[in-house]
């Protein structure tokens, strides 16, 4: 079993990747929803996050950016 790599964790969002899987798990803690993003969406999110973090953003800025992905988070979070 491979461990996950936490990419981002704040009061409102959690993002992780799992070695061997081609995707990113994104969780909106406030809304209680999450999803596993794959393919082009995951690649774009990863690249956008790298670009965003090159400017040393505030937590609020990153959370605001991740809100754009809320429409893709359709799975209710029961236990996480």
URZI-V308242 format. One record per helix or strand of 3 or more residues. SS is the DSSP state (helix for helix, strand for strand). FROM is the first residue (numbers start at 1). TO is the last residue. Records with the same first field share a line. If there is no record, write none. Layout:
# URZI-V308242
SS: FROM-TO ; FROM-TO
This chain:
# URZI-V308242
strand: 4-9 ; 13-18 ; 23-28 ; 33-38
helix: 39-53 ; 59-72
